[in-house]
Amino acid sequence: MPDKQPILLLGAGGHCRSCMDVIEQEGRFAVAGIIDRPDSAPQGDLFGCRIIGTDDDLAALRSRFQHALITVGQLGSPAVRIRLFERVRALGFAMPVVVSPKAYVSPHATVAEGTIVMHGAIVNAAARVGRNCILNSACLVEHDAIVGDYCHVSTGAIINGGSGLGERSFLGSHATMVHGVQTSPGLFFKAGQLVRSDRDGRPGKG
Ligand SMILES: CC(C)(COP(=O)(O)OP(=O)(O)OC[C@H]1O[C@@H](n2cnc3c(N)ncnc32)[C@H](O)[C@@H]1OP(=O)(O)O)[C@@H](O)C(=O)NCCC(=O)NCCS
């Protein structure tokens, strides 16, 4: 088996711990270190992996590491995840797609850089998922559906066939988009919401 490649994780909260579990199960990468917020004192560890710096250290770390993944969660605004993604990309890090071996991604679907597909998620045929998204545990992106860049599809949410979730959106836990609905960018759909149009959401916070 080839050696695991080192990867840096940006964000040291609860979502990071879930991501670490997926990375461990996938087996392609070894977490080489975790990066925390600039206002934090970089110390401690998560599951035995050290917090080795803050966002301010990214440029220096680039010479030692090639791969990075954004592991800040996205409950309110996607702004932090977008800012970090752009910074990491500008520094030339590669941002892989990480897929749990307990998820299913159709070979006829596409998933863009920096997106994580967590345990039990399904991405069906001809679906297209944008960059830097979270497809959280047990969500379903059905055939021909589109998930825009920088979205969080929460645990157990369903995007039915041919639907499109606009970029920078949050689809809450167990929310369901009906077949073929298209939503505008930057919306927040609460947990359990039935989504038939933009009117079922509210403006996101940036
Ligand atoms: C709609 C909902 C937020 C209402 O709960 P509430 O406690 O009455 O909501 P509040 O208005 O106090 O907001 C709670 C948090 O929700 C988020 N939120 C609420 N409205 C939002 C909006 N329009 N845009 C972005 N985030 C929003 C924020 O994170 C907010 O935190 P803040 O206090 O820092 O702004 C809640 O029912 C819900 O759906 N939560 C999402 C749960 C979920 O799906 N989690 C994902 C797990 S993977």
The ligand as an SDF file (V2000), in Angstrom:
LIG
                    3D

 48 50  0  0  0  0  0  0  0  0999 V2000
  -33.9100   27.6540   11.9190 C   0  0  0  0  0  0  0  0  0  0  0  0
  -33.2240   27.4050   13.2310 C   0  0  0  0  0  0  0  0  0  0  0  0
  -31.8190   28.0300   13.1750 C   0  0  0  0  0  0  0  0  0  0  0  0
  -34.0510   28.0380   14.3310 C   0  0  0  0  0  0  0  0  0  0  0  0
  -33.4680   27.8240   15.5890 O   0  0  0  0  0  0  0  0  0  0  0  0
  -33.3780   29.0260   16.6240 P   0  0  0  0  0  0  0  0  0  0  0  0
  -32.6170   28.5450   17.7960 O   0  0  0  0  0  0  0  0  0  0  0  0
  -34.7440   29.5860   16.8020 O   0  0  0  0  0  0  0  0  0  0  0  0
  -32.5070   30.0030   15.7120 O   0  0  0  0  0  0  0  0  0  0  0  0
  -31.7290   31.3170   15.9250 P   0  0  0  0  0  0  0  0  0  0  0  0
  -32.4170   32.3600   15.1240 O   0  0  0  0  0  0  0  0  0  0  0  0
  -31.4420   31.5620   17.3780 O   0  0  0  0  0  0  0  0  0  0  0  0
  -30.3490   30.9350   15.1800 O   0  0  0  0  0  0  0  0  0  0  0  0
  -29.5130   29.8930   15.6370 C   0  0  0  0  0  0  0  0  0  0  0  0
  -28.3340   29.8180   14.7070 C   0  0  0  0  0  0  0  0  0  0  0  0
  -28.8150   29.3740   13.4170 O   0  0  0  0  0  0  0  0  0  0  0  0
  -28.0830   29.9650   12.3800 C   0  0  0  0  0  0  0  0  0  0  0  0
  -28.9620   30.7720   11.5240 N   0  0  0  0  0  0  0  0  0  0  0  0
  -30.2460   31.1440   11.7580 C   0  0  0  0  0  0  0  0  0  0  0  0
  -30.7320   31.8340   10.7250 N   0  0  0  0  0  0  0  0  0  0  0  0
  -29.7430   31.9280    9.8170 C   0  0  0  0  0  0  0  0  0  0  0  0
  -29.6370   32.5180    8.5400 C   0  0  0  0  0  0  0  0  0  0  0  0
  -30.6270   33.1590    7.9610 N   0  0  0  0  0  0  0  0  0  0  0  0
  -28.4590   32.4030    7.8760 N   0  0  0  0  0  0  0  0  0  0  0  0
  -27.4210   31.7640    8.4200 C   0  0  0  0  0  0  0  0  0  0  0  0
  -27.4810   31.1870    9.6320 N   0  0  0  0  0  0  0  0  0  0  0  0
  -28.6150   31.2590   10.3250 C   0  0  0  0  0  0  0  0  0  0  0  0
  -27.0320   30.7800   13.0090 C   0  0  0  0  0  0  0  0  0  0  0  0
  -25.8910   29.9780   13.1560 O   0  0  0  0  0  0  0  0  0  0  0  0
  -27.5930   31.1180   14.3650 C   0  0  0  0  0  0  0  0  0  0  0  0
  -26.5520   31.4250   15.1850 O   0  0  0  0  0  0  0  0  0  0  0  0
  -26.2110   32.9610   15.5770 P   0  0  0  0  0  0  0  0  0  0  0  0
  -26.9480   33.1600   16.8500 O   0  0  0  0  0  0  0  0  0  0  0  0
  -24.7270   32.9410   15.7230 O   0  0  0  0  0  0  0  0  0  0  0  0
  -26.6910   33.8660   14.4830 O   0  0  0  0  0  0  0  0  0  0  0  0
  -33.1190   25.8810   13.5400 C   0  0  0  0  0  0  0  0  0  0  0  0
  -34.4110   25.3390   13.5940 O   0  0  0  0  0  0  0  0  0  0  0  0
  -32.3400   25.1210   12.4840 C   0  0  0  0  0  0  0  0  0  0  0  0
  -32.8790   24.7080   11.4840 O   0  0  0  0  0  0  0  0  0  0  0  0
  -31.0390   24.9010   12.7160 N   0  0  0  0  0  0  0  0  0  0  0  0
  -30.1910   24.1510   11.7990 C   0  0  0  0  0  0  0  0  0  0  0  0
  -29.8730   22.7590   12.3820 C   0  0  0  0  0  0  0  0  0  0  0  0
  -29.1050   21.9480   11.3870 C   0  0  0  0  0  0  0  0  0  0  0  0
  -29.6100   21.5500   10.3650 O   0  0  0  0  0  0  0  0  0  0  0  0
  -27.8280   21.7010   11.6680 N   0  0  0  0  0  0  0  0  0  0  0  0
  -26.9580   21.0110   10.7400 C   0  0  0  0  0  0  0  0  0  0  0  0
  -26.3280   19.8060   11.3670 C   0  0  0  0  0  0  0  0  0  0  0  0
  -25.2160   19.0440   10.2350 S   0  0  0  0  0  0  0  0  0  0  0  0
  1  2  1  0
  2  3  1  0
  2  4  1  0
  2 36  1  0
  4  5  1  0
  5  6  1  0
  6  7  2  0
  6  8  1  0
  6  9  1  0
  9 10  1  0
 10 11  2  0
 10 12  1  0
 10 13  1  0
 13 14  1  0
 14 15  1  0
 15 16  1  0
 15 30  1  0
 16 17  1  0
 17 18  1  0
 17 28  1  0
 18 19  1  0
 18 27  1  0
 19 20  2  0
 20 21  1  0
 21 22  1  0
 21 27  2  0
 22 23  1  0
 22 24  2  0
 24 25  1  0
 25 26  2  0
 26 27  1  0
 28 29  1  0
 28 30  1  0
 30 31  1  0
 31 32  1  0
 32 33  2  0
 32 34  1  0
 32 35  1  0
 36 37  1  0
 36 38  1  0
 38 39  2  0
 38 40  1  0
 40 41  1  0
 41 42  1  0
 42 43  1  0
 43 44  2  0
 43 45  1  0
 45 46  1  0
 46 47  1  0
 47 48  1  0
M  END
$$$$
